[in-house]
Amino acid sequence: MEDTCFVGLNVNSRPPHFTVVGLDAKLNTLFDFTGNWEDISSRLDEYQQIILALNSPVSPNTDFLRHSQKKKHKPGKWPDVRCIEYELAEYGAPIYHTPKKKSNLLASQQYGSKLVENLKSVGFIDLESDGEKRLIEVPAETAFWSIDRKPLFEEFSFIGRIQRQLLLLELGFKLPDPMDFFEELTRFKLLTGKAPLDMVFDVSRLNACINAFTALKIKKDPSRVAKLGYPQEGYLYLPFILPDWEEPESSIQESLF
């Protein structure tokens, strides 16, 4: 495990399109940057064993929700989402939606889809296959929510970012305490536009951090990681098991690498 790099990657709708955080087995930050595919590729080339957790759909919407008949809907009322996304929403979890048509994907999801192609072209495979470079899907907002399954403030809001950074600190990340922002804030700094805003991370960086943590936990404590989904449409991974989840095989048992 000491030789493995655990990577969290957030896809942004505006350039630079990727925010990337790499951790070692002791939760130390190996790298933290924003950039393009060339930046990612050159950095990942430095590591032989990698688990990369992407905050974007890795597998497409195959219309499995409708064809599986797992859920009953009125004719014409089938949601345009993957089955696991529908089930998570019913469970009460925040989760993005993956439309069936590529043209209906969000801009960030379209960039994510292209990134998945690039990662697979350089040897990244799913967690169920044998290899040294693994690619998993971790919906970051759901991952944050899974920590204690309590409401989250809006992710792009200032208070929402503070909340998520505090959650990362509770998980053991070596980050600035965002509450120190209020101690540093003065009337003079506000009037002169010098508020210490850099003490609170932006949402893309926070998302990359929770995804990197999930990648690390998959190797360090796999039986306590939630593996949710179906082979017909791929799996999602969360850093914490969801109580009373219906699927019997909702955790990872295998040893990696």
Secondary structure as UniProt FT lines:
FT   TURN            2..3
FT   STRAND          4..11
FT   STRAND          18..23
FT   TURN            25..26
FT   STRAND          29..35
FT   HELIX           37..44
FT   TURN            45..46
FT   STRAND          49..55
FT   HELIX           64..68
FT   TURN            75..76
FT   HELIX           83..91
FT   HELIX           102..104
FT   HELIX           107..121
FT   TURN            122..123
FT   TURN            127..128
FT   STRAND          133..137
FT   HELIX           140..146
FT   TURN            147..148
FT   TURN            155..156
FT   HELIX           158..170
FT   TURN            171..172
FT   TURN            178..179
FT   HELIX           180..184
FT   HELIX           187..191
FT   TURN            192..193
FT   HELIX           197..199
FT   HELIX           203..220
FT   HELIX           222..224
FT   STRAND          226..230
FT   TURN            231..233
FT   STRAND          234..238
FT   TURN            243..244
//
